[in-house]
């Protein structure tokens, strides 16, 4: 857990955001297409009244609540606007008409479609249950402090800042090492020759990482280097042959509790979710 805290990468997979578990069907996105926009009124409608239906299609009302749920996803952080309201309304009208057409054609009786609809319904119910479980089992300050203290007590090895050049053959790697011995610039050779697309454009630079971020062969070779030193022989791994330079090392420091409090809460909420799943499985008869 300490490593996750140091890298500030703890995350909760309950849903994209609390209260935003709705996954919009592809049909709703028709409202963003030129066709749907061409079908929309020339001027955006006034803001919807929550007490009135968003629209009435062939006598069937579309509740304003539907619009709220869809807009939350469609807006994707954009400020509220009449244009978004218009797209939401048009998308839900399209969805009502198309789904009704599918039912009239008997497509809802197709076994595969019926199964997909059932899975989707159960998925939403499961997400709702887990969100409710997390809400009704809040993380306490004592738990947060205990998790922080545990992470603080765990020993963590140094982090390394390194560069590498990855090539396919040992002969290529040996030539690079020879060229570096003739004062060729490591960064230039990496940009020109390295087969690692993630680091080549940055002169072979890799992010600060501990040894666990790399395959064993790479990790062992990197950790044996002194600051500024380059591997004297090619390092073979499952990816090819590496030439490695160690730029720096550091001993990671745990940030103050206030800086990682939110991440710890997310970690503990993940544990709550695992508890909820374990609980329902424990009382079930599974064959």
C-alpha positions as CSV (number, residue, x, y, z in Angstrom):
1,X,0.0,0.0,0.0
2,X,2.9,2.4,0.7
3,X,4.1,2.2,-2.9
4,X,0.6,3.2,-4.1
5,X,0.5,6.1,-1.7
6,X,3.9,7.3,-2.8
7,X,2.9,7.3,-6.4
8,X,-0.5,8.7,-5.6
9,X,-2.2,6.1,-7.9
10,X,-4.8,4.6,-5.6
11,X,-8.2,4.5,-7.3
12,X,-11.8,3.2,-6.7
13,X,-13.4,1.1,-9.4
14,X,-16.9,1.4,-8.0
15,X,-18.0,3.7,-10.8
16,X,-16.5,6.6,-12.8
17,X,-17.7,8.9,-10.1
18,X,-20.0,8.5,-7.2
19,X,-23.5,8.9,-8.5
20,X,-22.4,8.5,-12.1
21,X,-22.8,4.8,-12.6
22,X,-25.1,5.2,-15.6
23,X,-23.6,3.9,-18.9
24,X,-25.1,5.6,-21.8
25,X,-26.2,3.3,-24.7
26,X,-24.7,4.1,-28.1
27,X,-28.0,5.2,-29.4
28,X,-28.2,8.1,-27.1
29,X,-25.0,9.5,-28.7
30,X,-27.0,10.0,-31.9
31,X,-27.9,13.3,-30.4
32,X,-24.3,14.4,-31.0
33,X,-24.4,13.5,-34.7
34,X,-25.1,15.9,-37.5
35,X,-28.3,14.0,-38.3
36,X,-29.7,14.3,-34.8
37,X,-28.8,17.9,-34.6
38,X,-30.5,18.6,-37.9
39,X,-33.6,17.0,-36.5
40,X,-33.5,19.2,-33.4
41,X,-35.4,22.5,-33.1
42,X,-33.6,25.6,-34.5
43,X,-33.6,27.2,-31.0
44,X,-32.7,25.4,-27.8
45,X,-35.7,24.8,-25.5
46,X,-35.9,26.4,-22.1
47,X,-34.5,24.6,-19.1
48,X,-36.6,21.6,-18.2
49,X,-39.1,21.8,-15.3
50,X,-38.4,18.9,-13.0
51,X,-42.1,18.6,-12.3
52,X,-43.0,18.1,-16.0
53,X,-42.0,15.4,-18.4
54,X,-39.0,16.1,-20.6
55,X,-41.1,15.2,-23.7
56,X,-44.2,13.2,-24.7
57,X,-43.7,10.8,-27.5
58,X,-46.7,9.1,-29.0
59,X,-48.6,9.7,-25.7
60,X,-45.8,8.3,-23.5
61,X,-44.0,10.7,-21.2
62,X,-40.3,10.8,-20.8
63,X,-39.7,11.8,-17.1
64,X,-37.4,14.7,-16.3
65,X,-35.3,12.4,-14.2
66,X,-34.2,10.6,-17.3
67,X,-32.9,13.8,-18.6
68,X,-30.9,14.5,-15.4
69,X,-29.3,11.1,-15.6
70,X,-28.4,11.3,-19.2
71,X,-27.1,14.9,-19.0
72,X,-24.8,14.0,-16.2
73,X,-23.0,11.6,-18.5
74,X,-23.3,13.6,-21.7
75,X,-22.0,16.8,-20.3
76,X,-18.7,15.2,-19.2
77,X,-17.7,18.1,-17.0
78,X,-18.9,20.8,-19.4
79,X,-20.8,23.7,-18.0
80,X,-24.6,23.4,-18.2
81,X,-26.0,25.0,-21.3
82,X,-29.3,25.1,-23.4
83,X,-27.4,23.2,-26.1
84,X,-26.7,20.2,-23.8
85,X,-30.3,20.3,-22.7
86,X,-31.4,20.2,-26.3
87,X,-29.1,17.2,-27.1
88,X,-30.3,15.3,-24.1
89,X,-33.9,15.8,-25.0
90,X,-33.4,14.8,-28.6
91,X,-31.4,11.8,-27.7
92,X,-34.1,10.5,-25.3
93,X,-36.7,11.1,-28.0
94,X,-34.6,9.1,-30.4
95,X,-34.1,6.4,-27.8
96,X,-37.8,6.1,-27.1
97,X,-38.8,5.9,-30.8
98,X,-36.1,3.4,-31.7
99,X,-36.7,1.1,-28.7
100,X,-40.4,1.2,-29.4
101,X,-39.7,0.2,-33.0
102,X,-37.6,-2.7,-31.8
103,X,-40.3,-3.9,-29.5
104,X,-43.0,-3.6,-32.3
105,X,-40.7,-5.7,-34.5
106,X,-40.4,-8.3,-31.7
107,X,-36.7,-7.8,-31.3
108,X,-37.1,-7.9,-27.5
109,X,-37.9,-11.6,-27.8
110,X,-34.6,-12.4,-29.3
111,X,-32.7,-14.5,-26.8
112,X,-29.4,-12.7,-27.2
113,X,-30.9,-9.3,-26.9
114,X,-33.0,-10.4,-23.9
115,X,-29.9,-11.7,-22.2
116,X,-28.0,-8.5,-22.9
117,X,-30.8,-6.5,-21.4
118,X,-31.0,-8.7,-18.3
119,X,-27.2,-8.5,-17.8
120,X,-27.3,-4.7,-18.1
121,X,-30.2,-4.4,-15.6
122,X,-28.3,-6.6,-13.1
123,X,-25.1,-4.7,-13.7
124,X,-26.8,-1.4,-12.7
125,X,-28.5,-3.0,-9.7
126,X,-25.1,-4.4,-8.5
127,X,-23.5,-1.0,-8.9
128,X,-26.3,0.5,-6.9
129,X,-25.9,-2.0,-4.2
130,X,-22.2,-1.5,-3.9
131,X,-22.6,2.3,-3.8
132,X,-25.2,2.0,-1.1
133,X,-22.9,-0.4,0.9
134,X,-20.0,2.0,0.7
135,X,-22.3,4.9,1.8
136,X,-23.7,3.0,4.7
137,X,-20.3,1.7,5.9
138,X,-18.3,5.0,5.9
139,X,-14.6,5.0,6.4
140,X,-13.6,6.2,9.9
141,X,-10.8,8.6,10.9
142,X,-9.3,5.8,12.9
143,X,-9.1,3.5,9.9
144,X,-7.5,6.2,7.8
145,X,-4.9,6.8,10.5
146,X,-4.2,3.1,10.9
147,X,-3.7,2.6,7.1
148,X,-1.4,5.6,7.0
149,X,0.7,4.3,10.0
150,X,0.9,0.8,8.4
151,X,2.2,2.3,5.1
152,X,4.7,4.5,7.0
153,X,6.1,1.5,8.8
154,X,6.6,-0.6,5.7
155,X,10.2,-0.5,4.3
156,X,10.4,0.6,0.7
157,X,13.5,0.3,-1.4
158,X,15.0,3.2,-3.4
159,X,13.5,4.6,-6.6
160,X,15.6,4.8,-9.7
161,X,15.7,7.4,-12.5
162,X,17.1,5.7,-15.6
163,X,17.3,5.7,-19.4
164,X,17.5,2.9,-21.8
165,X,17.9,2.0,-25.4
166,X,16.1,-1.1,-26.6
167,X,17.2,-2.9,-29.8
168,X,16.5,-6.3,-31.3
169,X,20.0,-7.9,-31.4
170,X,23.0,-8.2,-29.1
171,X,25.2,-6.9,-31.9
172,X,23.2,-3.6,-32.2
173,X,23.4,-3.2,-28.4
174,X,27.2,-3.8,-28.4
175,X,27.7,-1.2,-31.1
176,X,25.7,1.4,-29.1
177,X,27.8,0.7,-26.0
178,X,31.0,1.2,-28.2
179,X,29.6,4.4,-29.7
180,X,28.8,5.7,-26.2
181,X,32.4,5.0,-25.2
182,X,33.4,7.3,-28.1
183,X,31.4,10.1,-26.5
184,X,28.2,9.6,-28.5
185,X,25.2,11.2,-26.7
186,X,22.9,8.6,-25.0
187,X,19.8,10.7,-25.6
188,X,20.5,11.1,-29.3
189,X,21.1,7.4,-29.8
190,X,17.9,6.6,-27.9
191,X,15.8,8.8,-30.1
192,X,17.3,7.4,-33.2
193,X,17.7,3.7,-32.4
194,X,15.5,2.6,-29.5
195,X,12.6,0.3,-30.3
196,X,10.7,1.4,-27.1
197,X,8.1,3.9,-28.4
198,X,7.2,5.1,-24.9
199,X,10.7,6.3,-24.0
200,X,12.6,6.7,-27.3
201,X,11.1,10.1,-28.1
202,X,12.3,11.3,-24.7
203,X,15.8,10.2,-25.1
204,X,15.2,6.9,-23.5
205,X,14.0,8.5,-20.2
206,X,11.9,6.4,-17.8
207,X,9.9,7.7,-14.9
208,X,11.0,7.4,-11.2
209,X,10.2,3.8,-10.3
210,X,11.3,1.2,-7.8
211,X,12.6,-2.2,-9.0
212,X,9.2,-3.8,-9.2
213,X,8.3,-1.7,-12.2
214,X,10.8,-3.6,-14.4
215,X,11.4,-7.2,-15.5
216,X,14.0,-8.9,-13.4
217,X,16.9,-8.8,-15.9
218,X,16.5,-5.0,-16.4
219,X,15.9,-4.4,-12.7
220,X,19.0,-6.3,-11.6
221,X,21.2,-4.5,-14.1
222,X,19.9,-1.1,-13.3
223,X,20.3,-1.5,-9.5
224,X,23.9,-2.6,-10.0
225,X,24.9,0.7,-11.6
226,X,26.3,3.8,-9.9
227,X,24.9,7.2,-10.7
228,X,25.8,8.2,-14.2
229,X,27.1,4.7,-15.1
230,X,26.1,2.8,-18.3
231,X,25.8,-1.0,-18.6
232,X,29.1,-2.4,-20.0
233,X,27.3,-5.3,-21.7
234,X,23.9,-5.7,-23.3
235,X,21.1,-6.7,-21.0
236,X,18.8,-9.3,-22.5
237,X,15.1,-9.4,-21.6
238,X,11.9,-10.7,-23.1
239,X,11.7,-7.5,-25.1
240,X,15.2,-7.5,-26.7
241,X,18.5,-6.1,-25.7
242,X,18.8,-3.0,-23.4
243,X,21.6,-0.5,-22.9
244,X,20.8,1.2,-19.5
245,X,22.1,4.4,-17.9
246,X,21.3,5.2,-14.3
247,X,20.7,8.9,-13.8
248,X,19.8,9.1,-10.1
249,X,18.4,7.3,-7.1
250,X,16.3,8.6,-4.2
251,X,14.7,7.2,-1.0
252,X,11.0,7.8,-1.3
253,X,9.3,9.8,1.4
254,X,5.7,9.3,2.5
255,X,3.6,12.5,1.9
256,X,1.8,14.0,4.9
257,X,-1.5,12.3,5.9
258,X,-3.5,15.3,4.6
259,X,-2.0,15.0,1.2
260,X,-3.0,11.4,0.7
261,X,-6.1,11.2,2.9
262,X,-8.4,11.1,-0.2
263,X,-6.4,8.3,-1.7
264,X,-6.5,6.3,1.5
265,X,-10.3,6.6,1.7
266,X,-10.6,5.3,-1.9
267,X,-8.3,2.3,-1.0
268,X,-10.5,1.5,2.1
269,X,-13.6,1.9,0.0
270,X,-12.3,-0.7,-2.4
271,X,-11.9,-3.0,0.6
272,X,-15.5,-2.3,1.5
273,X,-16.6,-3.4,-1.9
274,X,-14.6,-6.6,-1.5
275,X,-16.3,-7.1,1.8
276,X,-19.7,-6.7,0.3
277,X,-19.0,-9.2,-2.5
278,X,-17.5,-11.7,0.0
279,X,-20.6,-11.4,2.2
280,X,-23.2,-12.1,-0.5
281,X,-21.1,-15.0,-1.8
282,X,-20.8,-16.5,1.7
283,X,-24.5,-16.8,2.1
284,X,-25.2,-18.1,-1.4
285,X,-25.5,-21.7,-2.6
286,X,-23.2,-21.9,-5.7
287,X,-23.0,-25.1,-7.7
